[in-house]
Amino acid sequence: MPKETAVYTHGHHESVLRSHRWRTAANSAAYLIDELRPGMNVLDVGCGPGTITADLAALVAPGRVAAVDTTGEILARAAEVAAERGLENVEFTTADVHALGFPDDSFDVVHAHQVLQHVGDPVQALREMRRVCRPGGIVAARDSDYAAMAWYPEVPGMDAWLELYRRVARANGGDPDAGRRLLPWARQAGFTDITPTAANWCFAAPESRAWWSGLWADRTVGSVYAEQAVSGGHASAGELTSIAAAWHAWGARDDAWFTVPHGEVLCRA
């Protein structure tokens, strides 16, 4: 049976969760919202700290949401979010997206946000998502594209950040540029009715650019990603400190602007 072969590059350091907890259905799954109806059963793959999951659960109630991730620790955080919002229609369990532990045709919608860039076999993952989706249901996937990220101004050190992150992610078995590959992956997984779209996050207002630069500076020196960069021989601790300083320098600029592009696919099962 297929197993996860990639290493999750980000880990669950506070600087990572700071970003993940910001995500909502509105800012991270808008392409899917119009497909949702009360009473639908949804599978949220790679739910992380559960903020998108909770939004989906509220939209489909009294339908059920099954939320899965690879570790019990992050699922416990997601369960806390659901409890805080008074949601009783969400269940949490560990799972491997390459071999989901659900029967065929179990869900009306199967959703994955920022997941396929981190897995060993994204086509197999999409096949599994299709298997557990009922005929006529929706498989929805959204992933960022690091190679297409853009920022202004060209602060020294930011190019080094992008090159390093992409190198570490690929060494871990993932694809940091997954957003542009969702459509061909979906076709390889057997989907024929696919609606591809794209959407951006933009960080340019003073508070948002300070938040974005700060979390990436912290992630660069304090997260599992930082440990992987050093242990894998991709960068020294000193180089990571310099890249973190570049993030702070960029975020301090009044004219700073950063965009994160995402590829999206809605696939009819």
Rosetta silent file (secondary structure, phi, psi, omega in degrees, C-alpha in Angstrom):
SEQUENCE: MPKETAVYTHGHHESVLRSHRWRTAANSAAYLIDELRPGMNVLDVGCGPGTITADLAALVAPGRVAAVDTTGEILARAAEVAAERGLENVEFTTADVHALGFPDDSFDVVHAHQVLQHVGDPVQALREMRRVCRPGGIVAARDSDYAAMAWYPEVPGMDAWLELYRRVARANGGDPDAGRRLLPWARQAGFTDITPTAANWCFAAPESRAWWSGLWADRTVGSVYAEQAVSGGHASAGELTSIAAAWHAWGARDDAWFTVPHGEVLCRA
SCORE:     score description
SCORE:     0.000 S_00000001
   1 L     0.000  135.822 -177.257    0.000    0.000    0.000 S_00000001
   2 L   -60.621  146.036  178.617    1.436    3.453   -0.899 S_00000001
   3 L  -128.369  158.410  174.455    2.900    5.447    1.966 S_00000001
   4 L   -60.712  126.522 -179.747    3.867    9.048    2.514 S_00000001
   5 L  -114.251  -10.917  179.485    7.410    9.460    1.243 S_00000001
   6 L   -93.438  156.113  174.957    7.867   13.208    1.612 S_00000001
   7 L   -99.085  132.939  179.201    8.877   15.056    4.773 S_00000001
   8 L   -67.967  112.984 -170.465    6.614   17.942    5.797 S_00000001
   9 L   -65.716  -37.872 -172.014    8.943   20.882    5.248 S_00000001
  10 L   -81.023  -36.042 -171.343    7.298   23.419    7.562 S_00000001
  11 L    68.986 -166.449 -175.475    6.563   21.391   10.678 S_00000001
  12 L  -123.541   36.800  173.320    4.283   22.883   13.328 S_00000001
  13 L   -60.013  154.933 -179.248    6.461   25.585   14.887 S_00000001
  14 H   -54.174  -36.752 -179.645    4.537   28.562   16.264 S_00000001
  15 H   -65.893  -28.151  176.500    5.659   30.675   13.290 S_00000001
  16 H   -76.020  -48.333 -179.483    4.036   28.133   10.956 S_00000001
  17 H   -64.920  -28.038  175.206    0.799   27.923   12.919 S_00000001
  18 H   -57.294  -39.558  177.166    0.707   31.724   13.025 S_00000001
  19 H   -74.763  -47.098 -174.027    0.252   31.568    9.268 S_00000001
  20 H   -65.967  -34.979 -179.412   -2.022   28.535    9.172 S_00000001
  21 L   -70.399  -18.198  177.597   -4.441   29.881   11.798 S_00000001
  22 L   -73.280  -21.204 -172.330   -4.972   32.983    9.628 S_00000001
  23 L   -73.619  139.352  178.313   -6.455   30.870    6.852 S_00000001
  24 L  -133.249  169.694  173.203  -10.210   30.836    6.321 S_00000001
  25 H   -61.904  -35.393 -178.058  -12.566   29.453    3.724 S_00000001
  26 H   -67.204  -42.322 -176.132  -12.939   33.006    2.406 S_00000001
  27 H   -94.869   -6.496 -175.530   -9.212   33.678    1.884 S_00000001
  28 H  -133.093   -6.940  179.862   -8.117   30.113    1.070 S_00000001
  29 L  -144.756   30.074 -177.830  -11.069   28.211   -0.421 S_00000001
  30 H   -60.325  -32.019 -179.497  -13.228   30.828   -2.130 S_00000001
  31 H   -65.656  -16.853 -177.845  -13.166   28.783   -5.350 S_00000001
  32 H  -100.163  -25.239 -167.681  -15.002   25.982   -3.521 S_00000001
  33 H   -55.600  -41.082 -177.078  -17.570   27.860   -1.446 S_00000001
  34 L   -66.384  -15.546  179.086  -20.247   28.102   -4.156 S_00000001
  35 L   -86.216  -11.396 -173.166  -20.218   24.299   -4.473 S_00000001
  36 L   -88.037  143.066  178.718  -21.085   23.746   -0.806 S_00000001
  37 L  -138.397  148.703  174.027  -24.615   23.076    0.456 S_00000001
  38 L   -56.087  138.425  179.778  -26.078   22.305    3.893 S_00000001
  39 L    95.533  -10.312  177.903  -26.195   18.555    4.463 S_00000001
  40 L   -71.595  149.706  171.257  -23.096   17.713    2.425 S_00000001
  41 L  -102.088  130.276 -171.676  -20.460   15.394    3.859 S_00000001
  42 E  -125.473  141.667  169.263  -16.925   16.751    3.445 S_00000001
  43 E  -109.953  123.149  177.170  -13.434   15.341    3.858 S_00000001
  44 E  -107.101  108.054 -175.310  -10.783   17.953    4.684 S_00000001
  45 E   -89.118  130.761 -178.874   -7.364   16.469    3.924 S_00000001
  46 L    66.985   53.310 -169.715   -4.378   17.979    5.744 S_00000001
  47 L   -71.304  -18.815 -179.021   -6.580   20.105    7.974 S_00000001
  48 L    57.787 -141.123 -177.069   -3.747   21.557   10.064 S_00000001
  49 L   -74.967    0.757  163.608   -4.977   23.734   12.959 S_00000001
  50 L    88.981   11.664 -179.189   -8.510   23.548   11.599 S_00000001
  51 H   -71.795  -41.149  174.765   -9.573   27.102   10.799 S_00000001
  52 H   -67.044  -42.319  178.981  -10.604   26.276    7.222 S_00000001
  53 H   -53.278  -47.516 -178.362  -12.136   23.025    8.471 S_00000001
  54 H   -62.376  -39.853  176.952  -14.325   24.910   10.925 S_00000001
  55 H   -62.898  -43.019  178.826  -15.536   27.269    8.208 S_00000001
  56 H   -62.714  -41.915 -179.648  -16.411   24.327    5.959 S_00000001
  57 H   -61.894  -40.013  178.401  -18.261   22.617    8.803 S_00000001
  58 H   -66.080  -34.907 -177.515  -20.356   25.715    9.429 S_00000001
  59 H   -73.964  -30.049 -175.962  -21.229   25.978    5.733 S_00000001
  60 H  -104.219   -4.539  178.994  -22.382   22.362    5.328 S_00000001
  61 L   -53.121  138.092   10.335  -24.063   21.794    8.713 S_00000001
  62 L   -84.957   12.194  174.175  -25.925   19.586    9.508 S_00000001
  63 L   -62.718  163.565 -175.899  -23.664   17.679    7.113 S_00000001
  64 L  -101.989  149.770  173.499  -20.548   16.068    8.561 S_00000001
  65 E  -121.986  126.529  170.560  -16.892   16.970    8.086 S_00000001
  66 E  -100.981  121.256 -178.380  -14.096   14.435    8.517 S_00000001
  67 E  -111.250  126.865 -177.156  -10.805   16.248    9.104 S_00000001
  68 E  -126.831  148.907  172.499   -7.550   14.343    8.701 S_00000001
  69 E  -153.924 -179.299 -171.555   -3.871   15.079    9.175 S_00000001
  70 L   -89.939  -15.283 -177.244   -0.743   13.072    9.870 S_00000001
  71 L  -131.169  145.766  177.819   -0.277   13.778   13.598 S_00000001
  72 H   -67.319  -29.476 -178.069   -2.518   13.709   16.626 S_00000001
  73 H   -61.382  -47.037 -178.963   -0.897   16.860   17.997 S_00000001
  74 H   -73.373  -30.517  176.863   -2.131   19.105   15.199 S_00000001
  75 H   -66.271  -35.184  177.012   -5.528   17.387   15.169 S_00000001
  76 H   -62.452  -38.884  176.985   -5.924   18.232   18.856 S_00000001
  77 H   -64.829  -41.187  179.221   -5.400   21.902   17.993 S_00000001
  78 H   -64.818  -39.175  178.747   -7.982   21.644   15.218 S_00000001
  79 H   -63.782  -34.937  177.155  -10.472   20.017   17.586 S_00000001
  80 H   -63.201  -40.617  178.296  -10.017   22.941   19.985 S_00000001
  81 H   -62.169  -45.435  179.339  -10.963   25.374   17.203 S_00000001
  82 H   -61.672  -41.831 -179.919  -14.118   23.388   16.417 S_00000001
  83 H   -65.718  -41.011  179.120  -15.052   23.256   20.091 S_00000001
  84 H   -60.862  -31.817 -179.449  -14.484   26.997   20.535 S_00000001
  85 L   -91.655    2.305  178.130  -16.915   27.646   17.681 S_00000001
  86 L    71.646   25.919 -178.991  -19.500   25.237   19.043 S_00000001
  87 L   -88.738  127.119 -179.490  -19.274   22.910   16.044 S_00000001
  88 L  -114.796   10.312 -176.156  -20.448   19.359   16.686 S_00000001
  89 L  -111.625   27.211  179.836  -20.349   18.059   13.104 S_00000001
  90 E  -124.322  135.712  174.231  -16.575   17.530   12.778 S_00000001
  91 E  -121.417  144.407 -175.218  -14.567   14.378   13.437 S_00000001
  92 E  -122.038  135.374  178.545  -10.759   14.259   13.513 S_00000001
  93 E  -155.336  153.160  175.964   -8.479   11.339   12.687 S_00000001
  94 E   -77.652  149.456 -178.884   -4.957   10.656   11.452 S_00000001
  95 L  -163.215  155.985  172.206   -4.610    9.517    7.850 S_00000001
  96 L  -106.725  120.009 -175.671   -2.201    9.146    4.931 S_00000001
  97 L   -62.751  -21.349  177.286   -3.607   10.843    1.832 S_00000001
  98 L   -72.861  -18.936 -177.404   -1.973    8.161   -0.341 S_00000001
  99 L  -151.488   76.110 -175.172   -4.170    5.498    1.308 S_00000001
 100 L   -70.317  138.195 -176.820   -7.198    7.048    2.981 S_00000001
 101 L   -88.985   49.575  178.172   -9.015    4.843    5.471 S_00000001
 102 L  -128.537  150.012  176.884  -12.515    5.532    4.165 S_00000001
 103 L   -66.030  162.200  173.546  -14.803    3.438    1.933 S_00000001
 104 L   -55.437  149.505  170.495  -15.371    4.330   -1.714 S_00000001
 105 L    58.000   38.307 -174.846  -17.917    7.084   -2.414 S_00000001
 106 L   -86.119  -24.129 -169.038  -17.969    8.345    1.199 S_00000001
 107 E  -130.782  151.085  173.789  -18.040   12.125    0.663 S_00000001
 108 E   -79.974  -32.384 -179.039  -19.764   14.779   -1.424 S_00000001
 109 E  -138.800  135.367  173.549  -16.674   17.007   -1.329 S_00000001
 110 E  -122.149  123.841 -170.978  -12.995   16.203   -0.722 S_00000001
 111 E  -124.176  140.174  175.385  -10.822   19.246   -0.062 S_00000001
 112 E  -142.250  120.225  178.408   -7.053   19.734    0.289 S_00000001
 113 E  -112.986  122.536  178.197   -5.381   23.095    0.862 S_00000001
 114 L    55.698   44.209 -178.458   -1.579   23.367    0.582 S_00000001
 115 L  -112.047  -47.070 -169.919   -1.230   19.577    0.803 S_00000001
 116 H   -66.332  -22.736  176.600   -0.127   18.194   -2.562 S_00000001
 117 H   -68.773  -16.154 -174.703    3.109   20.210   -2.556 S_00000001
 118 H  -108.114    0.201 -174.379    4.198   18.214    0.495 S_00000001
 119 L  -101.754  160.142 -176.862    3.337   14.619   -0.454 S_00000001
 120 L   -72.741  -32.983 -177.089    5.464   11.957   -2.086 S_00000001
 121 L  -138.976   86.728 -175.998    2.996   11.074   -4.861 S_00000001
 122 H   -63.742  -30.298  178.537    0.456   13.824   -5.566 S_00000001
 123 H   -67.944  -43.857  175.715   -1.183   11.882   -8.400 S_00000001
 124 H   -62.448  -38.680  176.970   -1.823    8.912   -6.104 S_00000001
 125 H   -59.717  -44.517  178.235   -3.134   11.329   -3.493 S_00000001
 126 H   -66.742  -34.595  175.604   -5.628   12.714   -6.004 S_00000001
 127 H   -62.002  -42.789  178.683   -6.628    9.184   -7.008 S_00000001
 128 H   -65.734  -41.166  177.543   -7.394    8.419   -3.365 S_00000001
 129 H   -62.152  -37.544  176.570   -9.336   11.651   -2.996 S_00000001
 130 H   -67.556  -39.875 -178.049  -11.323   10.682   -6.074 S_00000001
 131 H   -60.023  -41.172 -175.735  -11.950    7.156   -4.747 S_00000001
 132 L   -87.373   -0.360  177.625  -13.577    8.373   -1.549 S_00000001
 133 E   -94.631  135.077 -179.027  -15.646   11.025   -3.368 S_00000001
 134 E   -67.030  153.924  175.510  -19.096    9.986   -4.562 S_00000001
 135 E   -56.467  129.674 -177.314  -19.813   10.037   -8.320 S_00000001
 136 E    89.375   -7.982  177.854  -20.694   13.590   -9.294 S_00000001
 137 E   -78.452 -175.368 -174.238  -19.033   14.999   -6.193 S_00000001
 138 E  -119.362  131.502  166.632  -16.168   17.504   -6.047 S_00000001
 139 E  -108.000  122.040 -175.190  -12.476   17.048   -5.365 S_00000001
 140 E  -120.650  129.405  179.084  -10.935   20.460   -4.667 S_00000001
 141 E  -136.875  140.712  179.462   -7.216   21.178   -4.348 S_00000001
 142 E  -139.345  130.386 -179.628   -5.309   24.431   -3.940 S_00000001
 143 E  -142.241  147.005  176.757   -1.532   24.865   -3.726 S_00000001
 144 E   -77.829  169.135 -178.219    0.885   27.746   -3.803 S_00000001
 145 L  -132.927   97.876 -173.905    3.620   28.169   -6.405 S_00000001
 146 H   -63.409  -39.253 -177.626    6.892   29.322   -4.850 S_00000001
 147 H   -63.375  -22.255 -179.500    8.691   29.922   -8.154 S_00000001
 148 H   -96.467   -1.387  177.377    5.966   32.399   -9.111 S_00000001
 149 L   -64.199  145.416 -177.547    6.041   34.362   -5.854 S_00000001
 150 E  -139.153  149.353  179.161    6.986   38.000   -6.338 S_00000001
 151 E  -148.830  163.134  176.050    7.945   40.863   -4.073 S_00000001
 152 E  -146.189  141.998   -4.257    9.097   44.456   -4.111 S_00000001
 153 L   -80.268  174.275 -177.469   11.567   45.951   -3.402 S_00000001
 154 L   -81.824   73.839  179.399   14.455   43.638   -4.243 S_00000001
 155 L   -69.284  130.494  177.717   15.973   43.498   -0.769 S_00000001
 156 L   -56.102  133.331  179.905   19.306   41.591   -0.753 S_00000001
 157 L   106.319  -22.786 -179.257   18.809   38.128    0.714 S_00000001
 158 H   -71.164  -37.947  175.319   15.237   37.534   -0.410 S_00000001
 159 H   -61.831  -37.806  178.198   16.334   35.695   -3.552 S_00000001
 160 H   -63.385  -37.564  176.606   18.496   33.500   -1.311 S_00000001
 161 H   -59.120  -49.856 -175.814   15.398   32.704    0.787 S_00000001
 162 H   -64.416  -44.299 -179.600   13.407   31.512   -2.225 S_00000001
 163 H   -62.371  -41.324 -179.321   16.231   29.456   -3.669 S_00000001
 164 H   -66.956  -47.474 -178.633   16.894   27.836   -0.289 S_00000001
 165 H   -58.773  -46.176 -178.786   13.268   27.025    0.461 S_00000001
 166 H   -62.713  -36.845  179.599   12.727   25.407   -2.936 S_00000001
 167 H   -67.430  -43.862  179.749   15.909   23.355   -2.532 S_00000001
 168 H   -65.441  -44.168 -178.985   14.943   22.109    0.940 S_00000001
 169 H   -61.368  -41.739  178.972   11.374   21.285   -0.122 S_00000001
 170 H   -68.848  -37.406  176.841   12.562   19.258   -3.112 S_00000001
 171 H   -63.327  -28.715  178.241   15.123   17.432   -0.961 S_00000001
 172 L   -80.263   -3.183  178.693   12.235   16.500    1.337 S_00000001
 173 L    95.646    4.544 -179.487   10.399   14.878   -1.588 S_00000001
 174 L   -99.296 -176.330  178.470    7.856   17.631   -2.190 S_00000001
 175 L  -130.664   99.384 -176.343    7.176   20.057   -5.036 S_00000001
 176 L   -66.618  -14.056  179.656    7.214   23.717   -3.943 S_00000001
 177 L  -105.205   33.337 -172.907    5.828   24.791   -7.329 S_00000001
 178 H   -61.884  -29.737 -175.348    2.781   22.518   -7.103 S_00000001
 179 H   -52.395  -40.377 -178.386    0.262   25.233   -7.944 S_00000001
 180 H   -77.378  -10.534 -174.731    1.107   25.151  -11.657 S_00000001
 181 H  -106.053   -0.529 -177.131    0.980   21.347  -11.739 S_00000001
 182 H   -61.086  -41.384 -178.892   -2.457   20.705  -10.250 S_00000001
 183 H   -63.141  -52.304  177.829   -4.170   20.508  -13.637 S_00000001
 184 H   -64.086  -35.638  176.769   -1.829   17.884  -15.164 S_00000001
 185 H   -61.980  -42.402  179.790   -1.776   15.942  -11.897 S_00000001
 186 H   -63.073  -40.293  177.254   -5.586   15.869  -11.867 S_00000001
 187 H   -63.858  -42.577  178.415   -5.646   14.617  -15.442 S_00000001
 188 H   -64.266  -27.996  179.375   -3.129   11.897  -14.602 S_00000001
 189 L   -79.207   -4.822  175.064   -5.342   10.895  -11.664 S_00000001
 190 L   105.295    1.184  177.732   -8.192   10.211  -14.073 S_00000001
 191 L   -76.743  141.413  176.577  -10.316   13.349  -13.816 S_00000001
 192 L  -119.175  -23.868  179.233  -11.818   14.642  -17.058 S_00000001
 193 E  -104.688   94.130 -172.445  -14.178   17.366  -15.777 S_00000001
 194 E  -128.253  131.566  173.103  -11.766   19.904  -14.263 S_00000001
 195 E  -110.686  105.838  179.186  -12.160   23.629  -13.628 S_00000001
 196 E   -92.081  138.574  177.130   -8.709   25.208  -13.120 S_00000001
 197 E  -141.313 -179.999  176.469   -8.395   28.657  -11.565 S_00000001
 198 E  -146.883  152.604  178.542   -5.831   30.782   -9.747 S_00000001
 199 E  -153.947  157.899 -176.080   -5.897   33.244   -6.856 S_00000001
 200 E  -121.294  151.036  157.667   -3.405   35.294   -4.858 S_00000001
 201 E   -99.123  142.894  177.165   -2.654   36.343   -1.334 S_00000001
 202 E  -131.574  129.714 -179.864   -1.153   39.828   -1.173 S_00000001
 203 E  -118.879  102.931 -177.344    0.731   41.284    1.785 S_00000001
 204 L  -142.242  -28.749  175.511    1.315   45.014    1.371 S_00000001
 205 L   -63.785  151.007 -174.228   -0.659   46.882    4.030 S_00000001
 206 H   -51.502  -47.212 -178.262    1.552   47.804    7.007 S_00000001
 207 H   -67.654  -40.703 -175.719    0.102   45.233    9.424 S_00000001
 208 H   -71.355  -37.802  179.856   -0.006   42.390    6.899 S_00000001
 209 H   -72.561  -32.610  175.619    3.534   42.876    5.621 S_00000001
 210 H   -65.829  -41.541  178.325    4.869   43.093    9.192 S_00000001
 211 H   -63.763  -48.021 -176.812    3.014   39.871   10.049 S_00000001
 212 H   -66.067  -45.441 -179.592    4.194   38.046    6.907 S_00000001
 213 H   -67.651  -37.945 -179.113    7.812   39.132    7.181 S_00000001
 214 H   -66.411  -42.371 -178.470    7.923   38.388   10.891 S_00000001
 215 H   -70.459  -33.781  177.911    6.588   34.864   10.635 S_00000001
 216 H   -74.095  -33.829  174.695    8.963   34.000    7.787 S_00000001
 217 H   -63.176  -44.785  179.143   11.921   35.479    9.652 S_00000001
 218 H   -65.977  -40.929 -179.833   11.020   33.378   12.690 S_00000001
 219 H   -63.970  -35.133 -176.226   10.409   30.275   10.563 S_00000001
 220 H   -66.379  -29.113 -177.054   13.799   30.689    8.880 S_00000001
 221 H  -112.235  -14.532 -171.422   15.733   30.415   12.138 S_00000001
 222 H  -124.166   -2.380 -172.456   13.455   28.533   14.551 S_00000001
 223 L  -101.971  178.783  173.115   11.338   25.917   12.801 S_00000001
 224 H   -58.997  -36.936  176.526   11.753   22.360   11.573 S_00000001
 225 H   -55.975  -43.365  177.900   12.465   23.891    8.173 S_00000001
 226 H   -62.125  -42.507  178.677   15.492   25.662    9.678 S_00000001
 227 H   -62.955  -41.740  179.573   16.707   22.395   11.187 S_00000001
 228 H   -65.245  -38.723 -179.545   16.285   20.624    7.854 S_00000001
 229 H   -61.847  -40.892 -178.557   18.169   23.365    6.005 S_00000001
 230 H   -77.711  -48.761 -176.414   21.178   22.988    8.293 S_00000001
 231 H   -66.183  -28.109  178.942   21.145   19.205    8.787 S_00000001
 232 L   -84.395   -0.655  179.270   20.697   18.659    5.052 S_00000001
 233 L    76.308   19.262 -177.240   23.715   20.797    4.233 S_00000001
 234 L   -86.679  -26.074 -178.328   21.636   23.390    2.389 S_00000001
 235 L  -160.447  156.829  173.693   22.592   26.383    4.557 S_00000001
 236 L   -92.255  164.333  176.366   24.573   27.322    7.644 S_00000001
 237 H   -59.009  -37.047  178.338   23.045   28.828   10.762 S_00000001
 238 H   -64.560  -39.403  178.070   24.723   32.098    9.806 S_00000001
 239 H   -65.515  -38.235  177.685   23.132   32.062    6.368 S_00000001
 240 H   -64.723  -40.073  177.526   19.724   31.486    7.924 S_00000001
 241 H   -61.549  -39.654  178.335   20.269   34.455   10.244 S_00000001
 242 H   -65.612  -39.770  179.162   21.120   36.623    7.236 S_00000001
 243 H   -67.110  -40.758  176.476   17.969   35.510    5.404 S_00000001
 244 H   -60.075  -40.193  177.925   15.849   36.255    8.492 S_00000001
 245 H   -64.009  -35.878  177.305   17.393   39.731    8.601 S_00000001
 246 H   -63.618  -40.465  176.843   16.462   40.194    4.932 S_00000001
 247 H   -60.773  -45.104  179.248   12.837   39.370    5.773 S_00000001
 248 H   -63.660  -40.207  179.779   12.846   41.981    8.539 S_00000001
 249 H   -64.357  -41.813  177.594   14.461   44.547    6.221 S_00000001
 250 H   -62.737  -47.341 -176.872   11.849   43.894    3.542 S_00000001
 251 H   -64.451  -22.505 -179.341    8.969   44.117    6.030 S_00000001
 252 L   -81.202  -11.052 -178.646   10.239   47.453    7.347 S_00000001
 253 L   -77.005  134.601  178.622    9.942   49.123    3.939 S_00000001
 254 L   -67.387  -23.371 -178.171    6.905   51.374    3.473 S_00000001
 255 L  -101.450   15.896 -176.037    6.662   50.281   -0.172 S_00000001
 256 L   -69.348  141.512 -177.369    6.955   46.532    0.531 S_00000001
 257 E  -149.626  135.262  179.961    4.640   44.230   -1.420 S_00000001
 258 E  -142.090  134.920  177.075    4.503   40.414   -1.610 S_00000001
 259 E  -124.652  139.232  178.099    2.191   38.132   -3.554 S_00000001
 260 E  -115.798  104.465 -179.976    1.628   34.398   -3.124 S_00000001
 261 E   -82.011  147.379  179.115    0.014   32.840   -6.222 S_00000001
 262 E  -129.770  137.323  164.845   -2.064   29.661   -5.965 S_00000001
 263 E   -89.792  148.748 -179.039   -3.253   27.156   -8.505 S_00000001
 264 E  -138.610  145.184  171.727   -6.696   25.656   -7.892 S_00000001
 265 E  -137.174  134.582  167.165   -8.684   22.788   -9.376 S_00000001
 266 E  -108.028  115.195 -174.640  -12.307   21.760   -8.954 S_00000001
 267 E  -113.545  124.535  177.173  -12.581   18.193  -10.237 S_00000001
 268 E   -83.624  122.470 -176.570  -15.905   16.469  -10.809 S_00000001
 269 L   -74.949    0.000    0.000  -15.639   12.860   -9.695 S_00000001
